[in-house]
Amino acid sequence: MARRKRYLTATMPDGYVKTIGPTADAFTHYWRIVAELENGRTEVFWGHARSLAEARKKRLPLAEAARMRGWKRYTFEIAELVETPA
């Protein structure tokens, strides 16, 4: 049986809203890294995960990534995805 496609929306603490879809995947969480570079510019990396535990694992390599990429500082955030109408 084909799974129904749906839209998933995450609202970050700063009010940013990200909508994913249409998708039939069972994503439950959205994660985002906002990194500030030495020159003042900003890089943003994001993704979605099938569980909170999977999303939290994205935090593990951040110290190494910050050192390799020369980030002055970074924030890592996770938000729950909720199904929203198309």
N, C-alpha and C positions, 0 to 999 in steps of 0.2 A: 504494500500500500504506500502510495506517495505521501510524504509528509507535507503538510500545508506550510506555505511560505508566510512569514510574518515580519514585522518591523520591530526592532528592539532599540530602546532609547536609554541612554545614561545621562544623568545630570551631575556634573562635577561640583565640588564645594564652592568654586568661584562662579558658578552659574552657567558655565559652558555646557551646552547640550550636544551630544553626539548621537545620531541615529544610524543604525546599521540595518541594511535590508534592501530588498526582501531576501530573507534567508530561511532555510529549513534547518540550519544547524542549531544545536542546543547550547548556545552561548548564554552564560549567566552573569558575567562580569566584564567590565571595560577597564583597562588600565592605561595610564598616561604618565610619561616622563617629560617634564619641562626642564630643560638644561640651559643654564646661562653660561655663555662662553666668555673667555678672558676679554674679548673685544666688545662685550656688551650685547652681542647678538644672542638670539634664542633659538634653540633646536627643540622640536617636539617629536616624540616617538609615542606611538599608541598601538593598542591591539585589543583583542577580546579573548576570553578564556571560557572554558566549559565548567569551571568551578572556581570558588574563591581561593582554594589551595593552589590551583594552577596559576592564577593571577599573582598571588603572593610570591611565587617562585621567581617571577620576573625581577624582583627586588635584589636577589642574591648577587648577580654580577654587576650591580650598579657602581660599586666603588672602583672596580677595575675599569669599567667603561669610562667613568669620570676621569681617571688618571690617563687612560689612553687617548681620550678625545680632548683633554684639556678643559673640562668643564670647571668653572669657578664654583658653581653650586647647582643643585638640582632638587626637584621635588618629584616624588612618586606617589601617585594617587590611584585608588581603585573605587569604582562605583558599580552598584548593582544595575544590571540591565532589566528593563521592564518592557513588556509587550505593549506596543502602541498601535492605534489604527493607522492604516495606510494613508 
